[in-house]
Amino acid sequence: MDWDRIKGRWKQVSGQAKQQWGKLTDDDLARVDGKREELEGVLQERYGKSKDEIRREVDDWIGRI
């Protein structure tokens, strides 16, 4: 699925994001509001991983949903 489709369905997809990354809060997901860069930034804050690691994780997640 491409990111434009994810952005359009964010309310539905955000639950899957929360399952994938359990440290995300409802406030985090509301702040992201379908923006990939925002999601990557929040994930970096929560998990303390590098930008490249998070980008790969998000790419893998997109491929599975």
C-alpha positions as CSV (number, residue, x, y, z in Angstrom):
1,M,0.0,0.0,0.0
2,D,1.4,3.4,-0.8
3,W,1.5,6.2,1.7
4,D,-1.2,8.3,0.0
5,R,-3.7,5.5,0.6
6,I,-2.5,5.1,4.2
7,K,-3.0,8.8,4.8
8,G,-6.5,8.7,3.4
9,R,-7.4,5.8,5.7
10,W,-5.4,6.9,8.7
11,K,-8.2,6.4,11.3
12,Q,-8.4,2.7,10.2
13,V,-4.7,2.1,9.8
14,S,-3.7,3.8,13.0
15,G,-4.9,0.8,15.0
16,Q,-2.6,-1.4,13.0
17,A,0.3,1.1,13.7
18,K,-0.5,0.9,17.4
19,Q,-0.4,-2.9,17.3
20,Q,3.0,-2.8,15.5
21,W,4.5,-0.2,17.8
22,G,3.0,-0.7,21.2
23,K,4.6,2.4,22.7
24,L,2.5,4.7,20.5
25,T,-0.2,6.5,22.4
26,D,-3.6,7.7,21.1
27,D,-2.2,11.2,21.3
28,D,0.8,10.2,19.2
29,L,-1.5,8.8,16.5
30,A,-3.7,11.9,16.5
31,R,-0.6,14.1,16.2
32,V,0.7,12.0,13.3
33,D,-2.6,12.3,11.4
34,G,-1.4,10.3,8.5
35,K,1.9,12.1,7.9
36,R,4.8,9.7,7.4
37,E,7.5,12.0,8.6
38,E,5.6,12.7,11.7
39,L,5.1,9.0,12.4
40,E,8.8,8.4,11.9
41,G,9.7,11.2,14.3
42,V,7.4,9.9,17.0
43,L,8.8,6.4,16.6
44,Q,12.3,7.8,16.9
45,E,11.3,9.5,20.2
46,R,9.6,6.4,21.6
47,Y,12.1,3.8,20.6
48,G,15.4,5.7,20.4
49,K,16.3,4.2,17.0
50,S,18.1,5.9,14.1
51,K,16.2,7.6,11.3
52,D,17.3,4.8,8.9
53,E,16.2,2.0,11.2
54,I,12.7,3.6,11.7
55,R,12.4,4.2,7.9
56,R,13.1,0.5,7.2
57,E,10.5,-0.5,9.9
58,V,7.9,1.8,8.4
59,D,8.6,0.5,4.9
60,D,8.3,-3.1,6.1
61,W,5.0,-2.3,7.9
62,I,3.6,-0.6,4.8
63,G,4.4,-3.7,2.8
64,R,2.4,-5.9,5.3
65,I,-0.8,-3.8,5.5
